[in-house]
Amino acid sequence: MDKFKDTIITDAGRKLLINVGAGNGEIAYTRAVLAGQDVSSMADEDIRKLATLENQKMEVNVIVTPPQDNTITVSASFGNKDLTDDLTFSSVGWYAKNNNDNKEILLGVSPSNGEQTLAAGSPDHRSTASIDIDLAMAISNAAKVDLTVNEIGVAHMSDVNAAILKLKAEYDPKIEQAGKVKGAKINDGAVVEPDDDGILDLIVDSDRIKDFPADLKDLNDLPSGTYRTSQSAASFANYPKMQDGTNIPIVWKCALIKVVKDANVGYQLIVSSQQKYAIRYFSNNHWGYWFQLPTLSNNDIIKLIDSKVDGLNIGNYATKTDLTSVSNSAVKKVNGLTPDGSGNVNVTSTVARGFDANANVATKETVENLHGGNQILLDQNAGQDIVNWTKGQFIGKLSTSGGDMAEHSTINWNGAGDVNSHDGNIGGLSWARATDQAQIFAENNGNDNLDLVFKLGDDDSNHFSFRNAAGQEKAAILANGQINSPTIRDLYNKLAQYTVDYNNSYIHDTTIDFNNYLHETRTIKVANVKGNNGPLANTATMWGWLTTYHWDDNSVTQEYRSADGDVFWRATNASASRQWTWHKYANQDTVDQQQKQINDLINTVNFIKNNYLLGKRFPANQEAQAQAWENANPNGIAMIEK
């Protein structure tokens, strides 16, 4: 089934073709479009009246073949190279113009047999599909067509796209694998295969001969590498001596020392120009004694070679086949470099050598030239991390993968320096994720005033967290300044004991037992409350505050302060087993009342003293005494018994 119906020429297109067919002007086919407008249900007469198509989704330039038998072919190819989403369409529009007036019109419409889809392209933006459509147009002998063609021959776009896809399928895999290194190895090391990006991870241990570090005092501190000796052996601690303390006879000023060492094992080997050798080993975090090695004669070397050859099971000599096999297995090239006559490949121009990124002392740094004029820093601890920075890029930079700082090292941010400058934020640390952020920075916001600022953002939902070794939060400072910790909570609880909480310590409209409030220091507000074991009768209504002072379970004091001003207190214990009575503090009214009672009593006593009649009886024989007493007491009456 065809995907498109017959193309319908619009009224404007018919008029253009008639004018050009009569020799009036020159027709130029300008473009073709994919449109979402569905014209399948429209009558042909209505389609002919269209001036444009709605919902145009893609347009392309068209290709016009040279006329053959008064017929030209207009071709359009809609590819998905830059298409990120599937595209649906229902019609194709063909546009053209007369070069006399350059007014573009809708020449014709090709309705689709149902809605069609052009699938999205591949992620590499290479076209993997296309929709190709041709329009054959008959022209008169007088018609002129604006053409740009290849006179050698013409191919339809559909044929071109098909040929391109065939070539891509055949050659893309070959192009992908072309020039890729299958693997490489250094000396007798393992074969290293390239990663997905075609990169070989090669680390080369440099054997450059160097001078001793200027500050070296002890051979135990000599890093890995090869060194030339330039001072007397006595200048250094732990120079070559036998176990019995005698010096090893080495011409020190004309010798080389090779050091290979990591955290666990290592060795130091000294080779003198006088064919003297000494070696010692490192293990268990300790350098051993030096040993003098015997001198190897030519005969010793020949025997050593013979032993290696015997191990290959090839007799005394290698055959031509053996040599050919060895030659075929040798490295041919590394990153495009051919081995020299000795079979060595100079990889220093293409491979960054390992080094210690913490090397920051000039005497420990060396510079190695790379290709392109770049340089890289090296130190004696070769074979560690690979860093791709050049020397100029490395200065003043911190590794994005982190690392260790040296002891006592600091990171400095310096402001303008003027005591009156208001720099604001002069530098610090910032962390950001999603919408929140956390910052620590120094801010110069006044004359001679530098503050350390802790800033949280952006909606005050985050906080400063203090955690233990297990990662559990034990304290926090919220963005509003509130501190949340066990110590602060205990302080709040203690304050609450001595503060009336009118919302949470409020008892009303009930009957309470005062003995139930003897176990903690606190103040409670009571309203319309009757109480047992209280200062008033249990039928009396109380309005006021009950305060308990709990020293310990043996010493408790309670105080009830009435809203009318009366204050009562008692001393007891937490179990109320000591039923000490309530006492009332005297107020001014009570004092005044008691003073009035005392004054009334004094007046009564004085009245009695002034108005009483005192009688005393005397025997008949004491009449003289009775008379004397009566004279001494004006209110007295002496009575004589007869």
Secondary structure by P-SEA (a helix, b strand, c coil): ccccccccccaaaaaaaaaaaaccbbbbbccccccccccccccaaaaaaccccccccbbbbbbbccccccbbbbbbbbbcccccbbbbbcbbbbbccccccccccccbbbbccccccbbbbccccccccbbbbbbbbbbcccccccccccccccccaaaaaaaaaaaaaccaaaaaaccccccccccccccccccccccccccccccccccccccccccccccbbbbbbcccccccccccccccccccccccccbbbbbbbcccccbbbbbccccccccccccccbbbbbbbbccccaaaaaaaaaaaaaaacccccccaaaaaaaaaacccccccccccccccccccccbbbbbcccccccccbbbbbccccbbbbbcccccccccccccccccccccccbbbbcccbbbbbbccccccccccccbbbbbbccccccbbbbbbcccccccbbbbbcccccbbbbbbcccccccbbbccccccccaaaaaaaaaaaaacccccccccccccccccccccccbbbbbccccccccccccccccbbbbbbbbccccbbbbbbbcccccccccccccccccbbbbbbcccaaaaaaaaaaaaaaaaaaaaaaabbbbbbbbcccaaaaaaaaaaacccbbbbbcc
